[in-house]
Amino acid sequence: MRKIAIVGAGQAGLQLAHGLLQHGYAVTLVSDRSAEEYENGRVMSTQCIFHDGLETERKLSLNYWDGKGASVEAFYVNVAHPGIPGERMIQFSALLEAPAHAVDQRMKFAEWLRAFTKAGGTVLQQSATLDTLEELADTHDLTLLSAGKGKLAHLFQKNPERTPYDAPQRQCSLVYIKGAAKRDGQPGVSANLVPGAGEIFIIPGLTRDANGEPLPYESVLFEAVPGGPLDRFRNVKDPEELKQNLMDAVREFIPWEADRLKDAKLVDPQAWLQGGVTPEVRHPVATLANGREIMGLGDTVILNDPITGQGSGTAAKAADHYLTRILERGEQPFDRAWMEQTFEDFYQDYAQFTCMWTNAMLAPPPEHVLNFLGAAQSVPSLAALFANSFNRPKNLFPWLGDPNAAKELIAQHTAKVAATAQKL
Ligand SMILES: Cc1cc2nc3c(=O)[nH]c(=O)nc-3n(C[C@H](O)[C@H](O)[C@H](O)COP(=O)(O)OP(=O)(O)OC[C@H]3O[C@@H](n4cnc5c(N)ncnc54)[C@H](O)[C@@H]3O)c2cc1C
């Protein structure tokens, strides 16, 4: 039986661990947190995963929360007017072709961890060190580091060609709230761009109440341009105060969302987060002091800013891709060439699009992107294309980076609308 070690029990590590166990591998999973620590700890993300990412979980029957509420069915896009405070310059919405879902990672990882142990997986509860990695690599056929943004990620060298920034481009502030009034229309993500200041996202999700029962909530995530008008919460250290400050800022910057949220309460005292992410793509293989090679997975090697909500979905797809390649490898060695090829195929086929899109969103929007969003107000197929690109980011290319391609695309879709209108 082939032995595989995975360090880090998050989206990617847990998903891959389950997949391998289901295929008869002996899997050792190192987790620095117990299920109870996950449940009682701080929130980590807004974790909205779109349809194709969810399908990779469903393949492994890890979709415990399907049908339990908080399905995400639509996208509401607003661009605040730069000259008239409280007004919108652009506004449109579109349905998703298939629902997305955001399951509180505290609940998800705790349940997946328990299920992994129950199914016969080995869990070592400890914070892995370099010594742990060497020991694991000595005793396993393959060792993967899937420790998210944790310190050990720096074992993998940065790939400068794929990493345009060297500091966080946004300061994030996040709270989970419950008891907001229902939005008109389908439940969905509200994405609000405030030119020069950053973005404010409101995302439905599913957590649990004090009795462990499913509880729908909404994340309010501020992505503040450092030093800009939304970057005023970094020193707030009290969750209730942060929640109140964010609600006040919602009323000031995106008042169209404020009334609906006015009676909402913090989900629990741990339902808040502050921080910034430096986006980074790293080389996928690291050589340890004992000469063994280990491979990176998930955020450890492909880390994006949360602005496009792609990290968990990309981690889920990476876990799915690695699983396929490990199974295909059979009894052959997991050598450096195999590790590099496995990663590169994933990067070329999928991850490069999430990275390029996410990094582009961190820069001020160019004219052709604003033109696209403007046209989406009156051309529903453009609105749908944009909303459904959160599931398939490749669909944003080439037009996102190419003004001529954007112009052509807008013209094609607009002509179709005009032709339909003429027929009527
Ligand atoms: C504010 C915010 C909002 C986000 N919103 C979204 C969103 O809406 N949609 C989306 O798709 N993504 C989102 N993301 C990103 C997403 O949460 C991550 O990309 C995803 O969780 C990455 O999965 P992973 O398995 O690589 O890492 P993680 O899920 O972070 O798991 C890594 C695990 O490894 C553990 N670990 C670390 N060091 C060690 C060690 N030495 N030993 C043992 N264990 C260790 C950590 O404790 C952690 O549990 C968001 C992120 C942030 C910060």
Ligand as a Chemical Component Dictionary entry (heavy atoms), coordinates in Angstrom:
data_LIG
# 
_chem_comp.id                   LIG 
_chem_comp.type                 NON-POLYMER 
_chem_comp.pdbx_formal_charge   0 
_chem_comp.three_letter_code    LIG 
# 
loop_
_chem_comp_atom.comp_id 
_chem_comp_atom.atom_id 
_chem_comp_atom.alt_atom_id 
_chem_comp_atom.type_symbol 
_chem_comp_atom.charge 
_chem_comp_atom.model_Cartn_x 
_chem_comp_atom.model_Cartn_y 
_chem_comp_atom.model_Cartn_z 
_chem_comp_atom.pdbx_ordinal 
LIG C1  C1  C 0 -10.680 37.120 4.062  1  
LIG C2  C2  C 0 -10.632 35.948 3.126  2  
LIG C3  C3  C 0 -11.731 35.659 2.337  3  
LIG C4  C4  C 0 -11.691 34.594 1.439  4  
LIG N1  N1  N 0 -12.787 34.327 0.673  5  
LIG C5  C5  C 0 -12.778 33.299 -0.199 6  
LIG C6  C6  C 0 -13.935 33.001 -0.983 7  
LIG O1  O1  O 0 -15.003 33.613 -0.884 8  
LIG N2  N2  N 0 -13.845 31.971 -1.867 9  
LIG C7  C7  C 0 -12.716 31.228 -1.984 10 
LIG O2  O2  O 0 -12.694 30.305 -2.824 11 
LIG N3  N3  N 0 -11.622 31.490 -1.244 12 
LIG C8  C8  C 0 -11.617 32.490 -0.350 13 
LIG N4  N4  N 0 -10.517 32.740 0.417  14 
LIG C9  C9  C 0 -9.317  31.900 0.266  15 
LIG C10 C10 C 0 -9.485  30.514 0.837  16 
LIG O3  O3  O 0 -9.962  30.539 2.153  17 
LIG C11 C11 C 0 -8.161  29.772 0.774  18 
LIG O4  O4  O 0 -7.611  29.962 -0.497 19 
LIG C12 C12 C 0 -8.307  28.275 1.012  20 
LIG O5  O5  O 0 -8.790  28.016 2.313  21 
LIG C13 C13 C 0 -6.952  27.608 0.789  22 
LIG O6  O6  O 0 -7.001  26.258 1.114  23 
LIG P1  P1  P 0 -5.663  25.515 1.599  24 
LIG O7  O7  O 0 -6.049  24.127 1.906  25 
LIG O8  O8  O 0 -4.574  25.774 0.668  26 
LIG O9  O9  O 0 -5.265  26.269 2.946  27 
LIG P2  P2  P 0 -6.090  26.420 4.284  28 
LIG O10 O10 O 0 -7.534  26.184 4.045  29 
LIG O11 O11 O 0 -5.655  27.728 4.864  30 
LIG O12 O12 O 0 -5.568  25.230 5.201  31 
LIG C14 C14 C 0 -4.257  25.141 5.646  32 
LIG C15 C15 C 0 -4.258  24.461 7.000  33 
LIG O13 O13 O 0 -2.911  24.126 7.371  34 
LIG C16 C16 C 0 -2.749  24.372 8.748  35 
LIG N5  N5  N 0 -1.322  24.547 9.037  36 
LIG C17 C17 C 0 -0.556  25.632 8.825  37 
LIG N6  N6  N 0 0.717   25.412 9.239  38 
LIG C18 C18 C 0 0.730   24.141 9.713  39 
LIG C19 C19 C 0 1.733   23.335 10.298 40 
LIG N7  N7  N 0 2.991   23.787 10.451 41 
LIG N8  N8  N 0 1.424   22.085 10.704 42 
LIG C20 C20 C 0 0.161   21.607 10.548 43 
LIG N9  N9  N 0 -0.848  22.330 10.012 44 
LIG C21 C21 C 0 -0.567  23.580 9.596  45 
LIG C22 C22 C 0 -3.576  25.635 8.973  46 
LIG O14 O14 O 0 -3.924  25.776 10.348 47 
LIG C23 C23 C 0 -4.795  25.358 8.097  48 
LIG O15 O15 O 0 -5.784  24.693 8.828  49 
LIG C24 C24 C 0 -10.521 33.798 1.330  50 
LIG C25 C25 C 0 -9.428  34.071 2.145  51 
LIG C26 C26 C 0 -9.470  35.133 3.032  52 
LIG C27 C27 C 0 -8.273  35.412 3.890  53 
# 
loop_
_chem_comp_bond.comp_id 
_chem_comp_bond.atom_id_1 
_chem_comp_bond.atom_id_2 
_chem_comp_bond.value_order 
_chem_comp_bond.pdbx_ordinal 
LIG C1  C2  SING 1  
LIG C2  C3  SING 2  
LIG C2  C26 DOUB 3  
LIG C3  C4  DOUB 4  
LIG C4  N1  SING 5  
LIG C4  C24 SING 6  
LIG N1  C5  DOUB 7  
LIG C5  C6  SING 8  
LIG C5  C8  SING 9  
LIG C6  O1  DOUB 10 
LIG C6  N2  SING 11 
LIG N2  C7  SING 12 
LIG C7  O2  DOUB 13 
LIG C7  N3  SING 14 
LIG N3  C8  DOUB 15 
LIG C8  N4  SING 16 
LIG N4  C9  SING 17 
LIG N4  C24 SING 18 
LIG C9  C10 SING 19 
LIG C10 O3  SING 20 
LIG C10 C11 SING 21 
LIG C11 O4  SING 22 
LIG C11 C12 SING 23 
LIG C12 O5  SING 24 
LIG C12 C13 SING 25 
LIG C13 O6  SING 26 
LIG O6  P1  SING 27 
LIG P1  O7  DOUB 28 
LIG P1  O8  SING 29 
LIG P1  O9  SING 30 
LIG O9  P2  SING 31 
LIG P2  O10 DOUB 32 
LIG P2  O11 SING 33 
LIG P2  O12 SING 34 
LIG O12 C14 SING 35 
LIG C14 C15 SING 36 
LIG C15 O13 SING 37 
LIG C15 C23 SING 38 
LIG O13 C16 SING 39 
LIG C16 N5  SING 40 
LIG C16 C22 SING 41 
LIG N5  C17 SING 42 
LIG N5  C21 SING 43 
LIG C17 N6  DOUB 44 
LIG N6  C18 SING 45 
LIG C18 C19 SING 46 
LIG C18 C21 DOUB 47 
LIG C19 N7  SING 48 
LIG C19 N8  DOUB 49 
LIG N8  C20 SING 50 
LIG C20 N9  DOUB 51 
LIG N9  C21 SING 52 
LIG C22 O14 SING 53 
LIG C22 C23 SING 54 
LIG C23 O15 SING 55 
LIG C24 C25 DOUB 56 
LIG C25 C26 SING 57 
LIG C26 C27 SING 58 
# 
